[in-house]
Protein backbone atom coordinates (compact mmCIF):
# COMPACT_ATOMS: atom_id res chain seq x y z
CA UNK A 1 0.00 0.00 0.00
CA UNK A 2 1.36 3.41 -0.98
CA UNK A 3 1.79 5.91 1.85
CA UNK A 4 0.14 9.31 1.52
CA UNK A 5 2.32 12.39 1.59
CA UNK A 6 0.88 13.34 4.97
CA UNK A 7 1.68 9.89 6.36
CA UNK A 8 5.21 10.20 4.98
CA UNK A 9 5.62 13.55 6.72
CA UNK A 10 4.56 11.91 9.98
CA UNK A 11 7.18 9.17 9.44
CA UNK A 12 9.82 11.79 8.61
CA UNK A 13 8.91 13.58 11.86
CA UNK A 14 9.78 10.34 13.67
CA UNK A 15 13.17 10.13 11.89
CA UNK A 16 12.35 7.71 9.06
CA UNK A 17 14.92 8.51 6.33
CA UNK A 18 13.30 6.09 3.87
CA UNK A 19 10.06 8.07 4.09
CA UNK A 20 11.96 11.23 3.16
CA UNK A 21 13.60 9.46 0.22
CA UNK A 22 10.18 8.31 -0.99
CA UNK A 23 8.70 11.81 -0.65
CA UNK A 24 11.70 13.24 -2.49
CA UNK A 25 11.40 10.69 -5.30
CA UNK A 26 7.67 11.35 -5.58
CA UNK A 27 7.88 15.16 -5.88
CA UNK A 28 11.40 16.08 -6.98
CA UNK A 29 10.64 16.17 -10.70
CA UNK A 30 7.53 18.34 -10.39
CA UNK A 31 9.30 20.76 -8.04
CA UNK A 32 12.24 21.01 -10.43
CA UNK A 33 9.95 21.48 -13.46
CA UNK A 34 8.02 24.28 -11.76
CA UNK A 35 11.20 26.08 -10.71
CA UNK A 36 12.80 25.58 -14.12
CA UNK A 37 9.77 26.90 -16.01
CA UNK A 38 9.47 29.82 -13.67
CA UNK A 39 13.15 30.80 -13.55
CA UNK A 40 14.43 29.61 -16.95
CA UNK A 41 17.64 28.51 -15.31
CA UNK A 42 18.36 24.83 -14.82
CA UNK A 43 21.13 25.33 -12.26
CA UNK A 44 19.02 27.71 -10.22
CA UNK A 45 16.05 25.33 -10.49
CA UNK A 46 18.25 22.57 -9.08
CA UNK A 47 19.22 24.86 -6.18
CA UNK A 48 15.57 25.77 -5.56
CA UNK A 49 14.63 22.08 -5.63
CA UNK A 50 17.32 21.23 -3.11
CA UNK A 51 16.38 24.14 -0.85
CA UNK A 52 12.70 23.16 -1.07
CA UNK A 53 13.37 19.67 0.23
CA UNK A 54 15.72 20.95 2.91
CA UNK A 55 12.84 23.12 4.12
CA UNK A 56 10.41 20.20 3.91
CA UNK A 57 12.76 18.07 5.99
CA UNK A 58 13.29 20.81 8.56
CA UNK A 59 9.54 21.50 8.79
CA UNK A 60 8.58 17.85 9.29
CA UNK A 61 8.51 18.25 13.06
CA UNK A 62 6.04 21.13 12.93
CA UNK A 63 4.14 20.26 9.75
CA UNK A 64 0.36 20.21 10.14
CA UNK A 65 -1.75 19.25 7.13
CA UNK A 66 -4.02 22.27 6.72
CA UNK A 67 -4.14 21.89 2.93
CA UNK A 68 -3.07 19.32 0.39
CA UNK A 69 0.61 18.46 0.74
CA UNK A 70 1.29 19.52 -2.87
CA UNK A 71 -0.26 22.93 -2.18
CA UNK A 72 2.07 23.42 0.79
CA UNK A 73 5.03 22.15 -1.25
CA UNK A 74 4.32 24.40 -4.24
CA UNK A 75 3.95 27.36 -1.89
CA UNK A 76 7.51 26.76 -0.70
CA UNK A 77 8.72 26.54 -4.32
CA UNK A 78 6.82 29.70 -5.28
CA UNK A 79 8.29 31.65 -2.36
CA UNK A 80 11.82 30.52 -3.16
CA UNK A 81 11.36 31.40 -6.84
CA UNK A 82 9.98 34.85 -6.03
CA UNK A 83 12.93 35.44 -3.69
CA UNK A 84 15.28 34.45 -6.47
CA UNK A 85 13.53 36.75 -8.92
CA UNK A 86 13.80 39.65 -6.52
CA UNK A 87 17.56 39.07 -6.46
CA UNK A 88 17.95 39.20 -10.23
CA UNK A 89 14.97 41.35 -11.29
CA UNK A 90 15.23 40.99 -15.09
CA UNK A 91 14.27 37.40 -15.86
CA UNK A 92 12.90 35.13 -18.54
CA UNK A 93 11.08 32.23 -16.89
CA UNK A 94 10.40 29.54 -19.45
CA UNK A 95 13.19 27.26 -20.53
CA UNK A 96 13.76 26.67 -24.20
CA UNK A 97 15.81 23.57 -23.50
CA UNK A 98 14.34 20.64 -25.40
CA UNK A 99 13.85 18.38 -22.38
CA UNK A 100 11.70 20.94 -20.54
CA UNK A 101 9.46 21.89 -23.46
CA UNK A 102 6.01 20.36 -23.59
CA UNK A 103 5.50 18.22 -26.64
CA UNK A 104 2.98 19.22 -29.28
CA UNK A 105 1.81 15.99 -30.87
CA UNK A 106 2.46 15.70 -34.59
CA UNK A 107 -0.05 13.95 -36.80
CA UNK A 108 2.74 12.54 -38.93
CA UNK A 109 6.51 12.46 -38.91
CA UNK A 110 7.13 15.00 -41.66
CA UNK A 111 10.41 16.77 -40.73
CA UNK A 112 9.06 20.19 -41.72
CA UNK A 113 6.08 19.72 -39.40
CA UNK A 114 8.40 18.67 -36.56
CA UNK A 115 10.46 21.83 -37.10
CA UNK A 116 7.27 23.92 -37.25
CA UNK A 117 6.14 22.29 -33.99
CA UNK A 118 9.41 23.24 -32.31
CA UNK A 119 9.10 26.81 -33.58
CA UNK A 120 5.54 26.97 -32.29
CA UNK A 121 6.59 25.72 -28.84
CA UNK A 122 9.42 28.25 -28.76
CA UNK A 123 7.00 31.10 -29.62
CA UNK A 124 4.47 30.00 -27.01
CA UNK A 125 7.08 29.59 -24.27
CA UNK A 126 8.64 32.95 -25.07
CA UNK A 127 5.19 34.55 -24.91
CA UNK A 128 4.58 32.91 -21.51
CA UNK A 129 7.96 34.16 -20.30
CA UNK A 130 6.94 37.73 -21.18
CA UNK A 131 3.87 37.62 -18.92
CA UNK A 132 3.94 39.54 -15.63
CA UNK A 133 5.13 37.34 -12.74
CA UNK A 134 1.75 36.97 -11.03
CA UNK A 135 0.09 35.83 -14.28
CA UNK A 136 3.02 33.63 -15.27
CA UNK A 137 2.98 31.55 -12.10
CA UNK A 138 -0.81 31.16 -12.27
CA UNK A 139 -0.62 29.95 -15.89
CA UNK A 140 2.31 27.61 -15.20
CA UNK A 141 0.55 26.03 -12.22
CA UNK A 142 -2.74 25.73 -14.11
CA UNK A 143 -1.56 24.61 -17.54
CA UNK A 144 1.74 22.81 -16.88
CA UNK A 145 0.96 21.34 -13.45
CA UNK A 146 -2.80 20.83 -13.91
CA UNK A 147 -3.72 22.44 -10.61
CA UNK A 148 -7.25 23.64 -9.93
CA UNK A 149 -7.98 27.31 -9.27
CA UNK A 150 -8.60 26.74 -5.56
CA UNK A 151 -5.20 25.04 -5.14
CA UNK A 152 -3.46 27.86 -7.02
CA UNK A 153 -5.25 30.42 -4.85
CA UNK A 154 -3.87 28.75 -1.71
CA UNK A 155 -0.36 28.66 -3.17
CA UNK A 156 -0.45 32.29 -4.26
CA UNK A 157 -2.29 33.51 -1.17
CA UNK A 158 -5.13 35.13 -3.06
CA UNK A 159 -8.77 34.46 -3.88
CA UNK A 160 -10.01 31.96 -6.47
CA UNK A 161 -11.48 34.87 -8.44
CA UNK A 162 -8.08 36.57 -8.48
CA UNK A 163 -6.51 33.40 -9.91
CA UNK A 164 -9.25 33.12 -12.56
CA UNK A 165 -8.71 36.76 -13.48
CA UNK A 166 -4.93 36.31 -13.73
CA UNK A 167 -5.31 33.25 -15.97
CA UNK A 168 -7.96 35.00 -18.08
CA UNK A 169 -5.80 38.11 -18.52
CA UNK A 170 -2.76 35.94 -19.28
CA UNK A 171 -4.70 34.10 -21.99
CA UNK A 172 -5.74 37.45 -23.50
CA UNK A 173 -2.15 38.71 -23.46
CA UNK A 174 -0.93 35.44 -24.97
CA UNK A 175 -3.58 35.57 -27.70
CA UNK A 176 -2.60 39.15 -28.46
CA UNK A 177 1.15 38.48 -28.52
CA UNK A 178 0.93 35.22 -30.45
CA UNK A 179 -1.72 36.30 -32.93
CA UNK A 180 -2.53 33.65 -35.50
CA UNK A 181 0.06 30.91 -35.06
CA UNK A 182 -0.99 28.93 -38.09
CA UNK A 183 -0.03 30.58 -41.41
CA UNK A 184 -2.77 30.87 -43.99
CA UNK A 185 -2.26 28.89 -47.23
CA UNK A 186 -1.54 32.12 -49.15
CA UNK A 187 1.22 33.09 -46.66
CA UNK A 188 3.46 30.13 -47.50
N, C-alpha and C positions, 0 to 999 in steps of 0.2 A: 504494500500500500504506500502511495506517495504522500509524503508529509506536506502539509500546507506551509506557506511561507511564515505564517504566524507561529505554527508549531515549531518550525526551524528556529525562529528567533528565540523561542522559549528554551530550546535545547542549547543554543549558543549562549544564552544567559547563564546556563548551568555549566558552561565550559566545554561543550561538545564541538571539537574542531571539525569533525566530519560534517556536522550540520552546516557550519559556515562554508565549507568547501562545496556542499550541495547548493546552498543559496547562491554562492558566487557563480557556479556553473550555470545555474538556472537563469540568472539575470545579467551576467556580465556583457553578453553580446548586445542586448537591448540598451543597456546603459551606455556602452561605447558608441553604438549607432546614433543614439540621441545626441550625445555630446559631439560626435563627429559632424553630424548634419548641422548642428547649431553653431559650432565654432569653425568648421572648415579647416581643421588642423588635426591630423591624425595623432601626432605626438602629444598635443595638448589634450585631446580626447582620451588618450591612454592615461594621462596624469589625472584627469577628472574622474575617470573610471576607478582608478586606484584610490583616490581620495574619497570617493563615494563609499567604497566598501570598507575603508578604514573607519569612516564615520558610522557606517552600519554596525560594524563590529563593536566600536566604542559605545554605541547607543543601546546595544542589546540589553544591558542591565536595567535600563530605564524605559525601554520601548513599551508602549501601550498601544494596542491596535484600535485606534479611533477611526481609521479609514482603511481602505484596501492597502495591503503592503506595497503594491506597485505605485499607488498614489503617493505614499510617503517616500518611497525610493526616488521617484521622478522629481519630487519636490527638492530633494537633496541635490540631484543632478542639475535641475534648473537653477538653484541658488548658486551652485559652484560655477556654472556656465555664465550666469549674469555677473558674478564677481570677476571672472576672467575677462569678460567683455569690458567691464569698467576699467580694467587695467590697460587694455589696448584699444580703446574706443573705436577706431576704424576697423571694421571687420566684415568679411564675407563668410556666411555661415554654412553654405552647402558645398560639400565636397564634390569635385568633378572627377575624383579617382574612380576608375571603372568598378572596383569591388564594392563601393558604397552607393552606386547609382541604382535606382530601382529599374528593373527591366520593363520595357514596353514590348509586349509579345508581338512577334512578327507572324504574319499569315503564311509567309513562305520564306525561303532562305536566300532570296535575291540579295547579293552583296550591296547593291545600291539602296535597297530598303533598309538593310542593317545599318548602313552609314547614316541614312536619313533618320532612323530611330535614335542613333547616338546623338546626332545634332539636335533632335527634338528634346531629348532628355537634358542635354547641356543647356538649351535655351530655357527650359522649364526650371531647372535647378538654379540657374543664374537669376531668373525672375524671382524665385522664392528667396534667394539670398539678398535681394534688394528690398524686401519688405521691412517695415519697421520691426524692431525686436519683439514687441508684444504680439504682433500679428504672426510673425515668423514662428515663434514657439508654439502658438495655438495651432497653426496649420501643420507643423511638424508632428505634434502630438496627435492631432486628429487624423491626418492623412497617412503618415508614415508609421505611426504606432497604434492606430485604430482605437484610440481612446474615445470614450463618450464625453459629451460636453460637461456633464457633472463631475467626472473625474478630472478633466482639464481645469475646471473652475477651482477645485480643491488644490490642485498643484500650483496654479497661478495666484491663488488667494483672491479670487474675484467671483462675481456672480455668474450663473449659467448664461444669463442674457448678455453679459459682457463678453463671454467667450464666443457665443453665437455671432455677436456683432463683429468681433475681431476676425473670425473666420469669414464672415460674409464680406466685410470690407477687403480682406486679403484676396478673396476670390475676384472681387471687382477690380482690384489693382492688378492682379495677375492677368485677367482677361484683357484689360487695357494695355498692359505692357507686352503681352504676347500676341495680341491681335489674332489674325487668322493664321494658325500654324500650318495648315495644309494648303499648299499652292494650288491655285486654280489651273485647269488644263491649259489655258492660254498663256500662263506665266512661265511655263517650262521652256 
